[in-house]
């Protein structure tokens, strides 16, 4: 139990470290690191089922999901803004110039999303949650609070079983993906992959170092592909929203045409990533990966 609490306390330190810098909004990386720390905390807390007391899990599960969810829109827009030059690099100077109103609207949406994020992070709910979570972890580490029915089990035994279960889920769900599967299925598979990677990385100190490195590398290749697919879907939806707004405001024909070209460009890139999914998943769902996993959990 104390092993799980120690990992979560380390992640809590990361949350607290990046909290104020994310609010300062001087570098998108601060928000990214805050989001990663929160999502890792959620994954580790979920894996602590039966290790921590049920009331602890129930108390913080939904609130941590809410807190991590606050960061989603701003982070998505940060990624889109970061990819803007790559998306528009092959469109030509005239199209890029015509897309200036689109770029400006994208940045406006980002400012609005950050204002909502800032309000949420400065709310009484968020402040109380962060303080209560820190206190609860300190209590667990000193074993002053309640524990789960398996709270005395050895850390390595629990962690390896959780990793194997997360791997089985990822492989099971990945094998169900077909060319006709909706993008939401691939998004859920991406979440499966993240949960597995978070467990491996967060408990890396209790696992064989070389096997951990090899396994994460194989998993990351699949994650990168799924990330491209998801980013394309999110950015396509954002362009649709911007396009509707600009058309209602009387955007120029040049801007409308350039926006259509950009949309086709993103659609093509997403389609390419989608066709490459089977290859990336097959490389992960292989005997070689299974051998690496066996070394990892041995």
N, C-alpha and C positions, 0 to 999 in steps of 0.2 A: 504493500500500500504506500509506504513512504517513497518507493521508487517512482510511482506514478505522480505523487505529490511533488517530488523534487523536479521532475520534468515540467510539470505544469507551473511550478513556481519560477522556473527558468523562463518559460514562455511568458509568464506574467511580467517578469522583469523587462522583457522585450516590448510588451504592450505599453508599459509605463514609460519606457525609454522613448518610444516613437510617438506617444500620445500628443505631447505638446508640439513636437516638430511637425507632425501631420497637420495639426491645427494652424501652425504658422504658414503652411502651404508654400514653402519656398522650394521644395524638391518633391516631385511625384514619387520618388523612391521611398520617402518616409511613410506615405500612406500605404504603399505596397507592402512594406515590411510590417506595418501595423496590421494590415489585413491578413497577411500570412501568419503572423503570431496568433491572431484570433482564431483563424481557421484550424491551425494546428491544435490549439487549445480545445476546440470543439471535438476534433477527432480523438485526441487522447482522452478527453472526458468520456466520450462514448465508449472507448475501449476499456475504461475503468468500471464499466457495468459489473456489478457483483463484487468489485474490489472496494469501491467507495460505497458508503451507505446510500440506500435508495433515495432518501430525502435530499442528500447532497446532489445527486444526479438530477433529480427532478427540479431542484431549486435553481440550478444554474444552466441547465441545458437550453431552455427556450430563450433565456435572457442573453446568453452568449451568441445564440443564433441571430437574435435581433440586433445585437451590437455589431456583429460581423456583417450583417445585411446592410447596415447603414453605409458601409464603405463601397458597396457594389457599383452604383451608378457612376460615382466620381472616378473610380478606378477604371471602369470600362471606357469612359470618355478620355481618360489619360492615355490609355493604350491606343485608342483611335487617333488621337492627336499625334502621338508618337509615331504612328504608322502613316501619317498623312503624306509625307514626301515619297515614301515607297509606293503608296497607292497611285499617286499622281505623276510619278516620275516619267512615265511613258506616254502621257496624254498630250504633251506639247505645250508650249508657252501660252498660246491663245486660250486653250481650255483651262489651264491653271489659273490664268487671270480671270476668266469667267467664273471660276469656282470661288472667288474671294468671298462673295456673300455666304456661301456654304461654310467656308472655314470660319468666318466670323460668327455664324449661328452656332457652329459646333462649340466654339469657345464660350459663347453665351450660355449654352446648355451646361457646359462644364462648371461655369461660375454658379449657376443656379443649383446644380447638384451639390457643389461644395457648400453652399450656404445651408442647404438642408442637412448635410452631413455635420457641419459645424454646430447647428442648432441641436441635433441629436446628441452629439458628443458632450455638449455643454449642459445637457438637460440633467435634472435631478435624478432621473432614472439611471442614466449612464454613470453619474458620479457615485451613486449608492451601490450600483452593481460592481464597479471596479473596486471600491473599498471593501465590500462584502466578500468578493472573490479572493482578494489578497488575504483577508482575515481567515477565511475558511481554509485556505491552503496552509497557512501557518498552523492552524489548529490540527489539521490532518497530519502534518509532519511531526508534531509533538505527540500525536496519538491521544489528544485530549477529547476528540469528538468521536462520533459513532463510525463504525466501519462496516463494510459489506461482508457477506457470508464467506467470500473467498479472499478477504483482505489480508490474510496471513500467508497466502501462497507465495512461492518464490517468484521474483520479478521475471527472470528469464523464461520460466515455464509459461507464465501468463502471456508475456509479450510474443513469444514465438507462436503460440496458439492463435493469438489475435492476428498476427501477420499472415499465417497460413489461411485463416478464415477470410481475410481481406483479399488475398490472392485468389482463392477459389471463387469469390464473388466477382472479381474483375474478369476472370477467365470465363465464367459462366455467362455473364452479361455480354461480354465481347463476342462470344460465339453466336449469340442471338442476333447480332447486327447483320443486316443485309443491305443491298443497294436501295431497297425500298424503305428502310427504316427512317423515321422522322429525325430531324436534327435534335429533338429533345432526348432521344435515346442515346445519341452520342454525347450529349451534354451530361447525362446521368453517368455514362461510362467514364467520362472525364473526372467526375466527382469520385467514382470508385478508385481511379488511379491515384488521385490526390490523397485519399484516405490511406491507401496502402503506402505511398511514399512518405507521408507524414509519420506513420508509425515506424517505418524503417529508420528514417533520419532522426526522429526524436529519441529513439532508444538505441541509437547507433553505438553508444558507449558500452552497451551490454551485448553487442553482436560482433562477429568476426569482421574486422575492418576491411580486409580485401574483398570478401564476399559482399559486404554492404556496398562498397564502391561499384562493383561490377553489376549488382542487381539494380541499383539506382540508375546507372547508365542505360541499361536496357529498358527500364521503365520510362525514363525521361524521353527516349526516342518516340515512344507511343504517346506520351503526354504532349510533346511538341506538336505532333500531328493533330491530336484532338483539340489542342489550343488554337491552331490555325482555323479549324472548322468552326469552333465556337466563336472566335473573334469575327470571322466573316459573317456569321449569322447576326451577331450583335451590331456590327457596323452597318450591315445592310438595313437592319431595322431603324437604326439611327438616321441613315440617309433618307429612308422613307418618311420619317417624321419631319425632317428638315425640309424635304421637298414639298410636302403638303403645306407647311407653314409659308414657304417662299412663294408658292403658287398663289396662295390666298392673298399675299401681299403684292402680287404683280411682278414677279421676278422676270428678268429679261429673257428673251428666247435663247440667247447665248448661254446664259446660266443654266437654263432648263436642259439644253442639249448637253452641256458639259456634265451636268449632274447625272444624266442618263449614261453617258460614257463611263463615268466613275463607277456607277452602280454595276454596269456590265463588267468592268475590270475586277471589282470585288467578287462578283458572282463567279467569274472565271477562276479566280485564285482559290475560292472556296471549293469549287467543283474539282479542281485539281487535287487539293488536299483530301477531299472525300474519296477520290479514286485511289489515292495512295494509302487509305486507311487499312485495307485488307493486308497489304504488304507489311505495314508496321505492326499490326496486331499479330500476324503470323510469326513475325520475328520474336515477339514477346511470348506468344503462346507456343513455346517450343520446348523440346527436351533440354536444350542448352540452358534456357532460363530456369527450368525445373531443377537442373543440377546445381545451378547457382543458388537457388532458393534453399535447396537441401543443405548446402554448406552454410547458408545464412542462419538457418534455424537449428542446426545440429548442436 
